[in-house]
Amino acid sequence: MIKPTVFAAISFLIFSFTQSVIAQPSSEVCYNPNLVKDTTKKSIKSMAFAIVKGDSIKINYHSPGVRKRIIWGGLVPLDEVWVTGAHDATTLEMPQAFVVNGKEIPAGKFAFFTIPGEKQWTIIINKNWNQHLATEYDQKEDIVRLTVKPIYTQHTERLQYYIDVNNNNAGTITVAWERIKIQLPFQLK
């Protein structure tokens, strides 16, 4: 027999996941850390994924909250490699080869890092996906780097990733947090 507290916890998780899936655009399904009642100070384990021709693009990350803190140049130093989440490196899993900034990248699992700056950010896709924070980061393992301009937007309390793919297999990975979002365009092969 399931205890009432266990049943309540399972019901809450199913409800939260269902609500986050329903609220997303049709090209994306994810656990949206901004749709559940936020009662923790910890970074929430989160993911985003998109289904493309029966395969899924997946991003796994930990989602920290703003919680009235100074993020850019405070919690997240400027001009330093950042895990673009919390704890372990954010991972990007691509089921097929893709192109970023003119470079073809084979299917596989990668680390997603950024270097935040005031006027521009560097987005990094790195071979070593199994790392804690950026402490083991090695630039020699970078597959591609792309410089982008941050976009100022409405407040997003918890860091969140989005994946959008159109019918021509062109896509965008968006990262939003605090009042900034950045976008990584890609093309599936």
N, C-alpha and C positions, 0 to 999 in steps of 0.2 A: 504494500500500500504506500502511495506517495504522500509524504507529509505535506500539510497545507503550505508551509513556507517554501518548500521545494517546488510545489505546483505553481505557486505565485511567481517565483523567480523564473521558471520555464515559460509561463504565460507572458510575463513582461518581456522577455527576450524575443519570443516569437512575435508579439505585438510590435515591439520596437523595430525589428528587422522588416516586418511587413510594411509598416508605415514608411520606413526609409526607402524601400523599393518602390512603393506606389508613388512617392513624391518626386522621383527622378525622371528626367527625360527618357524617352523610349530607347535611345541609343546607349544609355548608361544604367547600370544597376550597381548600387553600392550601399554600404552601411554608412549612413550620413550621421556623423557625430553631432551635428547641429540640430537634429530633429528630436532628440530625446531629452528628457529633463536632466539637466547637468547638475549633479550633486557631488561630483568628485573633483578633487584638485589634481588627480593623476592624469597622465596622458592616456587617452582612450585608444585601444587597438582598433584600427579602422581599415577599410579597403574600398577600392573603386574598381569596377571592371566593366568592360563593354564586350558584347558578343558580336563577332564579325565572321560571317560565313561558317558558323558552327564552332569557331574557336573563340577563346576569351583572352582579352588583354587584361592583366591584373596589376594593381598597385596595392601593396600592403605597407602600412605606415602606422605610426603612433601619433595621435592628434592632441597636441597640447592646447590649452585654453589661454586666452589673453588675460583674463582675471584682473583687469585694471592695471596690468604691468606695462612698462615701456618695452616693446618688442624689438624694433629695428634700432640697433645701436645700443640696446640694453640687454635683454635676455638673449637675443641673437646678435652677435657682433657683426658689424659690417666688414666687408672685404676679407672674410675668412670662410673656408669651406664649412658648410652646414649640412647636416644629415637631412634637412628639409622635413622635419618631423621631430621625433624624440626617440631616445633609446637606440635600438638597432637601426641600421641603414634602411631607408625606404627602398623597397624592391619594386622593380618593373619587370613583368614577365610578358614577353611578346611571343605569340605562337608561330609567327612567320617573320621572314626578313622584312626590315623596314628601313626607310631612309630619313635621316635627320641632317639638315644643313648640307645636303649633297653627298653625304657619306652613307653607304649601305652597311647596315648592321645585321648580322645573322639572328635568327630566332634564338631566344634564350632568356635567362634571368640576369638582371643587372641591378646595380645600385644607382639611385637617383640622388644626386647632390646638387646644391646650388652655392653660389657665392653672392650673397646679397650686397647691393651697393645702393648709394643714394640715387644715382641717375641711371644705373644699369645693373643687371644681374647676369651672372654666368650660370647656365644650366649645364650640368655634367652627367653623362652616362658613363659609368665605371664598371669594369669587369668583375670586381670583387664585391658581390652582393652580400656576403656573409661577414658583416663587420658591426661593431658596436660604435655608435656615434660616428665621428670622423677621425677617431684616434688611430685607426689602421689605414686611413685613406692614403693612397699613393698615386700621385698624378701620372706616373708611368703606366697605370692601368686604365687611364681614361680612354674611352672609345671615341667619344665626341664631346666637344664643348661648343656652346652656342651663347652668344651675348644677346640679351633681350632687354627691353625697357619695361619697368614695372608699370602696371596700370592701377590707378587709384580708384577705389570702388567703395561700396557700402561695407559696413563693419561685418566681419565674420568672426564670431567668438572662438570657434575651434578651427584649427588648420584643417583644410579639406582639399582633396583631389577630385577632379572631374575628368572623364574621358569622353570625347565626342568623335565619332567617325561618320563621314558621309558616304553616299553611295559610290563615290569614286575612290574609296579607300584612303582618302586624305583625312587626317585626324589632328586633334589637338588635345594635349594634356594640360590642364589648368590647375594651378595651385593657388588657393585663396586663403589669406589669413590676415587678421586685423583689418586694415583698410587697403591692402595691396593684393593684387593677383598678378601672376606671370603665366605665360603660355608657351608651350613647346609644340610647334607644328611638326607633324611626321607624315610619311606616306608609306602605306603598306605595299609590299611587292606582290 
